[in-house]
Amino acid sequence: MAQDKPLEAQIKAKAAELGFAACGIARADAAPLAGERLRAWLDAGMHGSMLWMEERAAQRASPAGLWPEVRSVIALGMSYAPAADPLALAGEGGRGRISAYAQGADYHDVVKKALKALGRWLADAAPAPLKVFVDTAPVMEKPLAEAAGLGWQGKHTNLVSRTHGSWLFLGAVYTTLDLAPDAAGADSCGSCTACQAACPTDAFPAPFRLDARRCISYLTIEHKGPVPAEFRGAIGNRIYGCDDCLAVCPWNKFAAAAQANRAFAPRAELAAPELADLLALDDAAFRQVFSGSPIKRIGRDRMVRNCLIAAGNSGAAALAGPVAALLGDPAPEVRGAAVWALARLDPARWAAERAARLAGEGDACVRGEWQAGSPD
């Protein structure tokens, strides 16, 4: 690398070498409204049970809130543009749909490794304190990425890139260096409302505003316990996340799977998994199947709960047996989802099980599932 190049150009070249598809620079104070918007969103309760967002809101509101010494933010994006249509399995009742981002390697590990490599290089090239972040720290990656010119926050609230569509994992490097900032991204959604119309649960009360409590990604990943009954039918066969609002974005036509990091290529067993196989997982088998995947973070019970909801929506009578086998599962969220799914798949079997199971059920939520009438 030519040493006479500006440091900013060297940073971007190194980022590309490490697998980042996008890199931009912003001043640490370049997203002044982000904290105010976060506070309004939290005050409205739209974060649901994600209490960690509220607990560290002051640190999340601005880079300086987390690290007062920060002067510049290097925003980075790694592409996971899928080769296949993320909506292709919508009609496959016996199979589960896993969000495109979770079908390959865990992005936390892949992006963090590349960020650390960039940080080590930068520390040698221009010695100064720095910190690297990907997702798990209280960092508002999307407003910062917009401020650094990587794209803009679309009406679905995710980052949209003219080059990479809606398919970027985001990371950030905070540094005390004074770096020349890039021009901020400009909103290019126009009058398009495709992402809003595509949402199965009406999770967008307004453009650029998401109510996480209604979002299928939240319900299948972050939400613990029973999934609210009002959303179960709309979940369909989605068992981990939801790509609908991302997949319909017209800017995706410029995103090429060839630009995606190879680590995120779908694993065969996660591209179109059979629900019957997933319903049979115990904890050890779950850990084995989802080793190296972000899915492992939600644990076996939550995943099987999700698969039971998908089974209940499948119309596949052959799944009634695997579902009934979970009526006595140790986890109440699994038992409750099994009751609901069996009622939809085999009402007669549900009725036959009801009296004996209800009498011995100690969990109030599961008793409520048994007490509910069998769906038509």
C-alpha positions as CSV (number, residue, x, y, z in Angstrom):
1,M,0.0,0.0,0.0
2,A,1.4,3.4,-1.0
3,Q,2.2,5.3,2.2
4,D,1.6,8.6,0.4
5,K,-2.1,7.9,0.3
6,P,-4.3,9.7,2.9
7,L,-4.9,7.6,6.0
8,E,-8.6,7.5,5.2
9,A,-7.9,5.9,1.8
10,Q,-5.6,3.4,3.4
11,I,-8.2,2.5,5.9
12,K,-10.8,1.8,3.2
13,A,-8.3,-0.3,1.2
14,K,-7.5,-2.4,4.2
15,A,-11.2,-2.8,5.0
16,A,-11.8,-4.1,1.5
17,E,-8.9,-6.5,1.8
18,L,-10.4,-7.9,5.1
19,G,-13.7,-8.6,3.4
20,F,-15.8,-5.5,4.1
21,A,-17.9,-4.4,1.2
22,A,-18.5,-0.9,2.5
23,C,-16.5,1.5,4.6
24,G,-17.0,5.1,5.5
25,I,-16.0,7.7,8.1
26,A,-18.1,10.0,10.3
27,R,-17.4,12.4,13.1
28,A,-18.4,11.0,16.5
29,D,-21.1,13.7,16.8
30,A,-22.4,13.2,13.3
31,A,-25.8,11.6,14.3
32,P,-27.1,14.2,16.9
33,L,-30.8,13.1,16.6
34,A,-30.2,9.4,17.1
35,G,-30.4,9.6,20.9
36,E,-33.5,11.6,20.9
37,R,-35.2,9.2,18.5
38,L,-34.1,6.3,20.6
39,R,-35.5,7.8,23.7
40,A,-38.9,8.4,22.0
41,W,-38.9,4.8,20.8
42,L,-38.1,3.5,24.3
43,D,-40.7,5.7,25.9
44,A,-43.3,4.3,23.6
45,G,-42.4,0.8,24.8
46,M,-41.7,-0.4,21.3
47,H,-38.6,-2.3,22.4
48,G,-40.8,-4.9,24.1
49,S,-38.8,-7.0,26.5
50,M,-35.4,-5.9,25.3
51,L,-34.7,-4.2,28.6
52,W,-30.9,-4.0,27.9
53,M,-31.7,-1.3,25.3
54,E,-33.2,0.9,28.0
55,E,-30.7,0.1,30.6
56,R,-27.8,1.4,28.5
57,A,-29.7,4.0,26.5
58,A,-27.4,6.8,27.6
59,Q,-24.4,5.0,26.3
60,R,-26.2,4.0,23.1
61,A,-27.4,7.6,22.4
62,S,-24.1,8.8,21.1
63,P,-20.5,7.4,20.6
64,A,-19.3,9.8,23.3
65,G,-21.9,8.4,25.8
66,L,-20.0,5.1,25.5
67,W,-16.5,6.4,25.2
68,P,-16.0,10.2,25.8
69,E,-12.6,10.3,24.1
70,V,-13.9,9.1,20.7
71,R,-13.4,11.6,17.8
72,S,-14.2,9.6,14.7
73,V,-16.2,6.5,13.8
74,I,-15.2,4.1,11.0
75,A,-18.4,2.4,9.9
76,L,-18.1,-0.8,8.0
77,G,-20.5,-3.2,6.2
78,M,-20.0,-6.8,5.3
79,S,-22.3,-8.2,2.6
80,Y,-24.5,-11.3,3.1
81,A,-26.5,-10.8,-0.1
82,P,-28.3,-14.1,-0.6
83,A,-28.1,-16.0,-3.9
84,A,-31.6,-17.5,-3.5
85,D,-34.9,-15.7,-3.0
86,P,-35.4,-15.3,0.7
87,L,-39.2,-15.7,0.2
88,A,-39.0,-18.9,-1.8
89,L,-40.0,-21.2,1.0
90,A,-43.2,-19.2,1.9
91,G,-45.5,-22.0,0.7
92,E,-43.4,-25.0,2.0
93,G,-45.5,-25.9,5.1
94,G,-43.3,-28.8,6.2
95,R,-40.1,-26.7,6.1
96,G,-38.9,-23.9,8.3
97,R,-37.8,-20.5,7.0
98,I,-34.6,-19.2,8.6
99,S,-33.6,-15.6,7.9
100,A,-30.8,-15.3,5.3
101,Y,-28.4,-13.7,7.7
102,A,-28.5,-16.8,10.0
103,Q,-28.1,-19.6,7.4
104,G,-24.3,-19.4,7.4
105,A,-21.6,-18.6,10.0
106,D,-22.3,-16.4,13.0
107,Y,-21.8,-12.9,11.8
108,H,-20.7,-11.8,15.3
109,D,-17.6,-14.0,15.0
110,V,-16.8,-13.2,11.3
111,V,-17.3,-9.4,11.5
112,K,-15.6,-9.2,14.9
113,K,-12.5,-11.0,13.6
114,A,-12.2,-8.7,10.6
115,L,-12.8,-5.6,12.8
116,K,-10.0,-6.7,15.2
117,A,-7.7,-7.2,12.3
118,L,-8.5,-3.7,11.0
119,G,-8.0,-2.3,14.5
120,R,-4.5,-4.0,14.8
121,W,-3.5,-2.6,11.4
122,L,-4.7,0.9,12.2
123,A,-3.0,0.9,15.6
124,D,0.3,0.2,13.8
125,A,-0.4,2.7,10.9
126,A,-1.5,5.6,13.2
127,P,-1.1,4.8,16.9
128,A,-4.1,6.0,18.8
129,P,-6.6,4.4,21.2
130,L,-9.5,2.6,19.4
131,K,-12.4,0.2,20.2
132,V,-14.2,-2.2,17.8
133,F,-17.9,-3.1,18.0
134,V,-20.3,-5.4,16.3
135,D,-23.9,-5.6,17.5
136,T,-23.4,-6.7,21.2
137,A,-22.3,-3.3,22.5
138,P,-24.6,-0.2,23.0
139,V,-23.7,1.3,19.6
140,M,-26.3,2.7,17.1
141,E,-24.7,1.2,14.0
142,K,-27.4,2.2,11.6
143,P,-27.4,6.0,12.2
144,L,-23.7,6.0,12.3
145,A,-23.4,4.0,9.0
146,E,-25.8,6.6,7.4
147,A,-23.7,9.4,8.8
148,A,-20.6,7.8,7.3
149,G,-22.2,7.5,3.8
150,L,-22.8,3.7,3.7
151,G,-26.4,4.2,2.9
152,W,-29.5,5.4,4.7
153,Q,-32.0,4.0,7.1
154,G,-35.0,2.9,5.0
155,K,-38.6,2.9,5.9
156,H,-38.1,-0.6,7.4
157,T,-35.5,1.1,9.8
158,N,-32.6,-1.0,8.4
159,L,-29.7,0.4,6.4
160,V,-30.2,0.5,2.7
161,S,-27.2,0.7,0.3
162,R,-27.4,1.7,-3.3
163,T,-24.8,-1.0,-4.0
164,H,-25.6,-3.7,-1.5
165,G,-29.4,-3.2,-0.9
166,S,-30.6,-4.3,2.5
167,W,-27.9,-7.0,3.0
168,L,-25.1,-5.6,5.1
169,F,-23.8,-6.6,8.5
170,L,-22.6,-3.5,10.3
171,G,-19.6,-2.9,12.5
172,A,-17.8,0.1,13.8
173,V,-14.4,1.2,14.9
174,Y,-14.3,4.1,17.4
175,T,-11.0,6.0,17.4
176,T,-9.5,9.1,18.9
177,L,-8.0,10.0,15.6
178,D,-9.4,13.1,13.8
179,L,-10.3,11.5,10.4
180,A,-11.8,13.3,7.4
181,P,-15.5,12.4,7.3
182,D,-17.4,11.2,4.3
183,A,-20.6,12.7,3.0
184,A,-23.7,11.3,4.8
185,G,-26.1,9.0,3.0
186,A,-29.3,10.5,1.7
187,D,-32.7,9.0,2.0
188,S,-33.6,7.4,-1.4
189,C,-36.8,5.5,-0.5
190,G,-38.9,8.1,-2.2
191,S,-42.6,7.2,-2.3
192,C,-41.9,3.4,-2.1
193,T,-43.8,1.6,0.7
194,A,-43.0,-2.0,-0.4
195,C,-41.4,-2.9,2.9
196,Q,-44.3,-1.5,4.9
197,A,-46.9,-3.5,2.9
198,A,-44.9,-6.7,3.1
199,C,-44.9,-7.0,6.9
200,P,-47.1,-9.9,7.9
201,T,-47.8,-8.5,11.4
202,D,-48.1,-4.7,10.6
203,A,-45.0,-3.9,12.7
204,F,-44.6,-0.5,11.1
205,P,-46.9,2.1,12.7
206,A,-45.3,4.6,10.4
207,P,-42.5,4.8,7.9
208,F,-39.1,4.7,9.5
209,R,-40.6,3.4,12.8
210,L,-40.7,-0.2,13.9
211,D,-42.8,-1.6,16.8
212,A,-40.5,-4.5,17.8
213,R,-43.4,-6.1,19.8
214,R,-45.1,-7.0,16.5
215,C,-42.0,-7.9,14.5
216,I,-41.5,-11.6,13.7
217,S,-37.7,-11.2,14.1
218,Y,-38.3,-10.0,17.6
219,L,-40.9,-12.6,18.4
220,T,-38.9,-15.6,17.2
221,I,-35.5,-14.4,18.5
222,E,-35.6,-11.9,21.3
223,H,-39.0,-12.7,22.9
224,K,-39.0,-15.3,25.7
225,G,-42.0,-17.4,26.8
226,P,-45.2,-17.9,24.7
227,V,-45.6,-16.0,21.4
228,P,-48.8,-13.9,21.6
229,A,-51.6,-15.8,20.0
230,E,-52.5,-12.9,17.7
231,F,-49.3,-13.2,15.8
232,R,-48.9,-17.0,15.5
233,G,-50.8,-17.4,12.3
234,A,-49.0,-14.6,10.6
235,I,-45.6,-16.1,11.5
236,G,-46.3,-18.9,9.0
237,N,-43.3,-21.1,8.7
238,R,-40.7,-18.6,9.8
239,I,-38.7,-20.2,12.6
240,Y,-35.9,-17.7,13.1
241,G,-36.2,-14.1,12.0
242,C,-38.0,-12.7,9.0
243,D,-36.7,-11.3,5.7
244,D,-39.9,-10.0,4.2
245,C,-39.4,-6.3,4.5
246,L,-35.8,-6.6,3.4
247,A,-36.4,-8.9,0.5
248,V,-38.9,-6.7,-1.2
249,C,-36.7,-3.6,-1.2
250,P,-36.2,-2.5,-4.9
251,W,-32.6,-1.4,-4.1
252,N,-31.7,-5.1,-3.7
253,K,-31.5,-5.4,-7.5
254,F,-28.1,-3.9,-7.3
255,A,-26.9,-6.3,-4.6
256,A,-25.0,-9.3,-6.0
257,A,-24.4,-12.6,-4.1
258,A,-20.9,-12.5,-5.5
259,Q,-20.2,-9.6,-3.2
260,A,-21.2,-11.5,-0.1
261,N,-18.6,-12.9,2.3
262,R,-18.2,-16.6,1.7
263,A,-18.6,-17.3,5.4
264,F,-22.3,-16.4,5.1
265,A,-23.1,-18.9,2.4
266,P,-26.0,-21.1,3.5
267,R,-25.3,-24.4,5.2
268,A,-27.3,-27.1,3.5
269,E,-29.1,-28.1,6.7
270,L,-30.2,-24.5,7.4
271,A,-31.3,-23.5,3.9
272,A,-34.6,-25.4,4.0
273,P,-34.8,-27.5,7.2
274,E,-37.5,-30.1,7.8
275,L,-39.7,-29.2,10.7
276,A,-40.1,-32.8,11.8
277,D,-36.3,-33.0,12.2
278,L,-36.1,-29.8,14.2
279,L,-39.0,-30.8,16.5
280,A,-37.1,-33.9,17.5
281,L,-34.1,-31.9,18.8
282,D,-33.0,-32.2,22.4
283,D,-30.5,-29.7,23.9
284,A,-27.4,-31.7,22.9
285,A,-28.6,-32.2,19.3
286,F,-29.6,-28.5,19.1
287,R,-26.1,-27.4,20.1
288,Q,-24.6,-29.8,17.5
289,V,-26.8,-28.7,14.6
290,F,-26.5,-25.0,15.3
291,S,-22.8,-24.9,16.3
292,G,-21.2,-21.9,14.8
293,S,-24.5,-20.3,13.9
294,P,-26.1,-17.2,15.5
295,I,-29.2,-19.4,16.1
296,K,-27.5,-21.2,19.0
297,R,-27.9,-18.0,21.0
298,I,-31.7,-18.5,21.5
299,G,-31.4,-22.0,22.8
300,R,-33.2,-25.2,22.1
301,D,-36.5,-24.4,23.9
302,R,-37.1,-21.1,22.0
303,M,-36.3,-22.7,18.6
304,V,-38.5,-25.7,19.2
305,R,-41.3,-23.3,20.3
306,N,-40.9,-21.5,17.0
307,C,-41.0,-24.8,15.0
308,L,-44.2,-25.8,16.8
309,I,-45.8,-22.6,15.7
310,A,-44.7,-23.3,12.1
311,A,-46.0,-26.8,12.4
312,G,-49.3,-25.5,13.6
313,N,-49.5,-23.3,10.5
314,S,-48.3,-26.0,8.1
315,G,-51.5,-28.0,7.6
316,A,-49.3,-31.1,7.5
317,A,-51.1,-33.9,9.3
318,A,-47.9,-35.9,9.4
319,L,-46.5,-33.4,11.9
320,A,-49.2,-34.1,14.5
321,G,-47.2,-37.0,15.9
322,P,-44.0,-35.1,16.5
323,V,-46.0,-32.2,17.9
324,A,-47.9,-34.5,20.4
325,A,-44.6,-35.9,21.5
326,L,-43.8,-32.5,22.9
327,L,-46.9,-32.1,25.1
328,G,-44.9,-33.3,28.1
329,D,-41.7,-31.4,27.3
330,P,-40.0,-29.9,30.4
331,A,-40.1,-26.3,29.0
332,P,-43.5,-24.7,29.4
333,E,-43.1,-22.5,26.3
334,V,-42.6,-25.7,24.3
335,R,-45.6,-27.5,25.9
336,G,-47.9,-24.5,25.3
337,A,-46.9,-24.2,21.7
338,A,-47.4,-27.9,21.3
339,V,-50.9,-27.6,22.6
340,W,-51.7,-24.8,20.1
341,A,-50.1,-26.6,17.2
342,L,-51.9,-29.9,17.9
343,A,-55.2,-28.2,18.1
344,R,-54.7,-26.9,14.6
345,L,-53.3,-30.1,13.1
346,D,-55.5,-32.7,14.8
347,P,-58.4,-31.3,16.8
348,A,-59.7,-34.8,17.7
349,R,-56.3,-35.8,19.2
350,W,-56.1,-32.5,20.9
351,A,-59.5,-33.1,22.5
352,A,-58.5,-36.7,23.6
353,E,-55.4,-35.4,25.3
354,R,-57.0,-32.3,26.8
355,A,-58.6,-33.7,30.0
356,A,-55.7,-35.7,31.2
357,R,-53.1,-33.1,30.4
358,L,-55.0,-30.2,31.7
359,A,-55.6,-31.9,35.1
360,G,-51.9,-32.3,35.6
361,E,-50.6,-29.1,34.2
362,G,-48.9,-26.8,36.7
363,D,-48.0,-23.8,34.4
364,A,-50.7,-21.2,34.1
365,C,-49.9,-20.2,30.6
366,V,-50.0,-23.8,29.4
367,R,-53.3,-24.4,31.2
368,G,-54.6,-21.4,29.3
369,E,-53.6,-23.1,26.0
370,W,-55.5,-26.2,26.9
371,Q,-58.5,-24.2,28.1
372,A,-58.7,-22.3,24.8
373,G,-61.1,-23.8,22.3
374,S,-59.8,-25.8,19.4
375,P,-59.3,-23.6,16.3
376,D,-61.4,-24.2,13.3
